Amino acid sequence: MKLLSFYRLSVFSSILFVVLSIILMFAPDKMLAVWGVELTTSVGLLARRIAALYTGLAVMFFIVRNAEHSTTRTALIYGTITGCMILALLGVYEFSTGHATSGILSAAFIEVVLSLLFITVCYSGSKSNSLNSNAKGKTNRK
């Protein structure tokens, strides 16, 4: 089994999203303090609602962890890449405007790395899938 596979990245993402969900649900002040953002009633409400979305993502990635390369798996990957890249850009923007401290840049870095990992898995999955299709086609020909 290769070091970076969709299965491993899905399980890792599930764990990461559950951890984020727990932090945002039960201790949002810890993460927000790192970012230099004050926990208010409104921010707490948004943090808990975002925690629910992270929980949903964790469940989706855990359930789909054994999926073969497909349009559905690719859509999940592209959606995650898009979301992570937007979050990373927003993190850099919030830092540059002074709305958050440099602590948010670590989150942006993780989001970029996660995006790159999903891009790698998506590319290698489609490449190996096309190689497998070509190999099957050659063995079935007479």
C-alpha positions as CSV (number, residue, x, y, z in Angstrom):
1,M,0.0,0.0,0.0
2,K,1.4,3.4,-0.9
3,L,2.2,5.9,1.7
4,L,-0.3,8.5,0.5
5,S,-3.6,6.9,-0.5
6,F,-7.2,8.2,-0.6
7,Y,-8.0,5.8,2.3
8,R,-5.3,7.1,4.6
9,L,-6.0,10.8,3.7
10,S,-9.7,10.2,4.3
11,V,-9.1,8.7,7.7
12,F,-6.7,11.4,8.6
13,S,-9.2,14.1,7.4
14,S,-11.9,12.5,9.5
15,I,-9.8,12.6,12.6
16,L,-8.7,16.2,11.9
17,F,-12.3,17.3,11.3
18,V,-13.5,15.6,14.5
19,V,-10.7,17.3,16.5
20,L,-11.6,20.7,15.0
21,S,-15.3,20.0,15.7
22,I,-14.7,19.2,19.3
23,I,-12.5,22.2,19.8
24,L,-15.0,24.5,18.1
25,M,-18.0,23.0,20.0
26,F,-16.6,22.8,23.5
27,A,-13.5,25.1,23.7
28,P,-13.7,27.7,20.9
29,D,-11.9,30.2,23.1
30,K,-8.7,28.0,22.8
31,M,-8.5,28.2,19.0
32,L,-9.7,31.8,18.8
33,A,-7.1,32.9,21.4
34,V,-4.4,31.5,19.1
35,W,-5.8,33.6,16.3
36,G,-6.1,36.7,18.5
37,V,-9.9,36.7,18.2
38,E,-12.2,37.4,21.2
39,L,-14.9,34.9,22.0
40,T,-18.3,36.7,22.0
41,T,-21.8,35.2,22.1
42,S,-22.0,35.7,18.3
43,V,-18.6,34.2,17.6
44,G,-19.5,31.3,19.8
45,L,-22.7,30.7,17.9
46,L,-20.8,30.6,14.6
47,A,-18.1,28.3,16.0
48,R,-20.7,25.8,17.2
49,R,-22.4,25.8,13.8
50,I,-19.1,25.4,12.0
51,A,-18.4,22.5,14.4
52,A,-21.5,20.8,13.1
53,L,-20.3,21.2,9.5
54,Y,-16.8,19.7,10.4
55,T,-18.6,16.8,12.0
56,G,-20.5,16.2,8.8
57,L,-17.3,16.3,6.8
58,A,-15.7,13.9,9.1
59,V,-18.5,11.4,8.7
60,M,-18.5,11.8,4.9
61,F,-14.8,11.2,4.6
62,F,-14.9,8.2,7.0
63,I,-17.8,6.6,5.1
64,V,-16.1,7.2,1.7
65,R,-12.6,6.1,2.8
66,N,-12.8,2.8,0.7
67,A,-14.2,4.4,-2.4
68,E,-12.6,3.6,-5.7
69,H,-11.7,6.5,-8.1
70,S,-15.0,7.9,-9.3
71,T,-16.9,11.1,-10.2
72,T,-18.3,11.2,-6.6
73,R,-14.9,10.7,-5.0
74,T,-13.4,13.4,-7.3
75,A,-16.3,15.8,-6.4
76,L,-15.6,15.3,-2.7
77,I,-11.9,15.9,-3.2
78,Y,-12.4,19.0,-5.4
79,G,-15.0,20.4,-2.9
80,T,-12.5,19.9,0.0
81,I,-9.7,21.5,-2.0
82,T,-11.9,24.5,-2.8
83,G,-13.0,24.9,0.8
84,C,-9.5,24.6,2.2
85,M,-8.0,27.0,-0.3
86,I,-10.7,29.6,0.4
87,L,-10.2,29.2,4.2
88,A,-6.4,29.6,3.7
89,L,-6.9,32.8,1.6
90,L,-9.3,34.1,4.2
91,G,-6.8,33.4,6.9
92,V,-4.1,35.3,5.1
93,Y,-6.6,38.2,4.4
94,E,-7.7,38.4,8.1
95,F,-4.1,38.4,9.2
96,S,-3.1,41.1,6.7
97,T,-6.0,43.4,7.7
98,G,-5.2,42.9,11.4
99,H,-8.4,41.0,12.2
100,A,-6.4,38.1,13.4
101,T,-2.9,37.5,14.7
102,S,-0.2,35.4,13.1
103,G,-1.6,32.4,14.8
104,I,-4.1,32.1,12.0
105,L,-1.3,31.5,9.5
106,S,-0.7,28.0,11.0
107,A,-4.3,27.2,10.2
108,A,-3.9,28.6,6.7
109,F,-0.7,26.5,6.2
110,I,-2.5,23.3,7.3
111,E,-5.3,24.1,4.8
112,V,-2.9,24.6,2.0
113,V,-1.1,21.3,2.9
114,L,-4.4,19.4,3.1
115,S,-5.3,20.8,-0.3
116,L,-2.0,19.7,-1.8
117,L,-2.4,16.3,-0.4
118,F,-5.9,15.9,-1.9
119,I,-4.6,17.2,-5.2
120,T,-1.8,14.6,-5.1
121,V,-4.2,11.8,-4.2
122,C,-6.7,12.8,-6.9
123,Y,-4.0,13.0,-9.6
124,S,-2.4,9.6,-8.5
125,G,-5.9,8.0,-8.3
126,S,-6.9,9.0,-11.8
127,K,-3.5,8.1,-13.2
128,S,-3.5,4.6,-11.6
129,N,-7.2,4.2,-12.6
130,S,-6.4,4.9,-16.3
131,L,-3.4,2.6,-16.1
132,N,-5.5,-0.2,-14.7
133,S,-8.1,0.4,-17.4
134,N,-5.5,0.2,-20.1
135,A,-4.0,-3.0,-18.6
136,K,-7.5,-4.6,-18.5
137,G,-8.2,-3.6,-22.0
138,K,-5.0,-5.2,-23.2
139,T,-5.6,-8.5,-21.4
140,N,-9.1,-8.8,-22.7
141,R,-8.0,-8.3,-26.4
142,K,-7.2,-11.3,-28.4
